């Protein structure tokens, strides 16, 4: 039994697709041509901790020539940032998007829940059961998610957790150095637009708006 088959067997209530499925084309594209050896070596020393950790910019990762090559190819010379996103997540409790694509380099197998920004307009709540698709993405993939693709934290496939590199335009996801005067209630950080499920009281207390509705998607991890 393959990892995907085991994952589907453990979660029969969901349709979990692969990035080879034609429906993935509306959300992003995979780049198989890159040699990730030096990137994997750099990430080997970064642990998966009990809590989720996201580092917007890790200079050691950004200095790797292959990382710079990926950034040039995807972002056409714009300044980029790259950092690790690691931890343990089994559910999908928020959505976010950015102006500009996001690149994920998967160091572990993950599940991504993806939607389209058009399903939020005008001022519509997002129901993942109705509006999203689930994709299994194996380790070793370079994936570009388009700027209008709604996403959130990777979901772990095994109890060991997940490890992913996130690449964005430089400055994305950073706190504002001074308060931003805006009428857009989705803006939570620089180039970060986010809405959450009502269960995320931690984020609601921070002032982030509720915009994800319905039952939470929860993925049961598997043993390999």
C-alpha positions, 0 to 999 in steps of 0.5 A: 500500500502506498502512502497515499493509499494508506492516507486515503484509507485512514480518511475515507470521508475526504477526497485526497487528490495528487498534484498530478490531478488536472484540478491542481492546475488552477491552484499552482504548478510543480517544478521537478527540475531542481536538485534539492540536495543542498537544501535538504542538507541545510534543513536536516539540522532543523528539528520539528518541535512540538509547536508549530514554528514559522520563520519568515526569513532564514539567511542560511537557507536564502544563501543557498545557490539553488534557493536563489535559482528557484527564487529568480525563476519564480519571482523574476528578479524580485527580492525574496525571503525563505524560511522554514515552517515546521510542526504538527497540524492535523486540521485546517482552521484558517485561510490566507493569501498574498499578493504574489505567489508562494513557493513551498519546498516539501521536506516531508509528505504533507496535505494542503487544503486549497481554495480560490480567492474568488470564492471569498468575493464579495465578502463571502465566508469560506466553507472548506467542505464546499469550496476547497480541495485536498492535495497530497504532496510528497516530500521533495516537491517544489510547488508554486501556489498562485497568488489567488490560491487560498491556503494555510499551514501544511497538514502532517501525514504522519505523527512525526509532523511536517517540515516545509520551506516557504518562499515569498516576496521579501517582507511578507508575513512580517509585522508592520513597523507602524500601524497600517491605516486600512479598510481591509479587515483581512490584512493581518501582517505585511502582504498577509491576508487572513481569515479564521474559523470560529474555533481559533479563539487565539487568533480572534483575540488578536483581532483576526476576523472570522471568515471560515465556516462549517465543520473543521477538516481534520486529517488522521495521521498514518504510520509508515 
